Amino acid sequence: MRAHPAGALHAEGYGAPAWLSVPADVNALVPGLWSATASRGEDGALRVGGLDVAAIAAEHGTAAYVLDEVDFRARARAFRDAFDAAFADACGGADVYYAAKAFTCTAVARWLAEEGLSYDACTGGELAVGLRGGMPPERMLLHGNNKSDAEIARAVRAGLGRVVVDNLGDVDRIADAAAAHGVRQGVLVRVTVGVEAHTHSYIATAHEDQKFGLSLAGGDAAAAVAAVLARPELDLRGLHSHIGSQIFDVAGFEVAARRVLGLHAAVAREHGHAMPELDLGGGFGVAYTTQHDPLTPEQLAKGMAEVVVEACAALRVPVPRISVEPGRAIAGPSTFTLYRVGTVKDVELDGGARRRYVAVDGGMSDNIRTALYDADYSATLAGRASSAPPVLSRVVGKHCESGDVVVKDEFLPGDVGPGDLLAVPGTGAYCRSMANQYNHVPRPPVVAVRDGVARAVVRRETEEDLLALDVG
Ligand SMILES: *Cc1c(COP(=O)(O)O)cnc(C)c1O
């Protein structure tokens, strides 16, 4: 049995997970989980972008995603600067494609364009948002395992810099679209390298049983390269590899980069075609709770540069221009979800222990990750500070589903009650983008805050919006 810092009162009986300890100060914001401008004000309330959360809630309602623009831009810039610097000597810098699926809207696309990033879309919808936000098409990339003819045609017509070949059939479809539009289309070939990344480890195998990309070991990737080179309408820019998500070290990228560079060098040897680029994908981890300790962009960039430079030297090929595709690591920590507590219920468990359920005005419709991936999140009482002792609590939503959990385990002040504001950090990635209208709960707005101004960059959905789809 682990000794518990707060003694028996809050320990075993509550069944807190081993990683979660009773906070010394339940009001303290856990470092690393919050956006750059978030802090507690003198009155104890959470502030962000120069605004009190009560003011944000009064103006925009709850539940709401509160997006710290300064933080988002800073993370985007940090990736761009770190990768540019780390690869400057080897290949003149690097390109950072923001993975739009993490979260996108036209404001975000504009910020990314201004900060010098590129944009990675995997559907026509994500493409449309990027274009409308003013992202230059040559800095955009379209990937996906099942791109429709319409999506391919739209990408080619819009002048996208790169379209990713994900299967052999893509080669002729993209080439035909390019021929129809009288252009030469830049393409990358997505390679599955047999590296499966997990949160704190990775598995290197020969084959991958998944729907994306073309197998390196099985020869499909080499066949696709040959097919691309046989179509003059296609400009083979390089290979593309993406090994997974929430990765906390460079070991997985190291194995992936070595394997994909092996094919890169073979293409130069066998076809006399030196591909100018190599895309190593995204998947850089973020901290959702105290369990996670992500690398900085500088650490990631330096580690990946060492691996790539060494592998290219061993293969005697020039270092191609490197691209990476962070989504979560830019968007995730920039945003917290602001909820209002509706009900609090203590439930008796087997053995006499009790669990506190704190229910908020959202849930699995605005954050499906807890239910879908068994993800951990944290939460804090946002509208005020409290001197009540911490109680292990479970934050749940309002949906008609017992798996509707937002935060499985968190110590919240014992006096949290109806009307209190609660904030869940790290919800900028894969929350609004995966939001749904389960139970006909309209989706929350995304409220960007900066310099004392809160503005909805995605407005709140209304019942009218939902009913407008219902044509009777
Ligand atoms: C999902 C995805 C990303 C982004 O992953 P993150 O974990 O958000 O960094 C990048 N590239 C590709 C091809 C992806 O599918």
The ligand as an SDF file (V2000), in Angstrom:
LIG
                    3D

 15 15  0  0  0  0  0  0  0  0999 V2000
   -3.0050   13.1020  -36.7390 C   0  0  0  0  0  0  0  0  0  0  0  0
   -1.8880   13.3950  -37.6370 C   0  0  0  0  0  0  0  0  0  0  0  0
   -0.9540   14.3720  -37.2790 C   0  0  0  0  0  0  0  0  0  0  0  0
   -1.0080   15.1380  -35.9800 C   0  0  0  0  0  0  0  0  0  0  0  0
   -0.9110   14.3490  -34.8460 O   0  0  0  0  0  0  0  0  0  0  0  0
   -0.7530   15.0580  -33.4120 P   0  0  0  0  0  0  0  0  0  0  0  0
   -0.7300   13.9300  -32.4650 O   0  0  0  0  0  0  0  0  0  0  0  0
   -1.9230   15.9450  -33.2250 O   0  0  0  0  0  0  0  0  0  0  0  0
    0.5280   15.8370  -33.4600 O   0  0  0  0  0  0  0  0  0  0  0  0
    0.0640   14.6460  -38.1660 C   0  0  0  0  0  0  0  0  0  0  0  0
    0.1630   13.9900  -39.3440 N   0  0  0  0  0  0  0  0  0  0  0  0
   -0.7100   13.0400  -39.7230 C   0  0  0  0  0  0  0  0  0  0  0  0
   -0.5420   12.3690  -41.0250 C   0  0  0  0  0  0  0  0  0  0  0  0
   -1.7590   12.7150  -38.8830 C   0  0  0  0  0  0  0  0  0  0  0  0
   -2.6270   11.7720  -39.2550 O   0  0  0  0  0  0  0  0  0  0  0  0
  1  2  1  0
  2  3  1  0
  2 14  2  0
  3  4  1  0
  3 10  2  0
  4  5  1  0
  5  6  1  0
  6  7  2  0
  6  8  1  0
  6  9  1  0
 10 11  1  0
 11 12  2  0
 12 13  1  0
 12 14  1  0
 14 15  1  0
M  END
$$$$
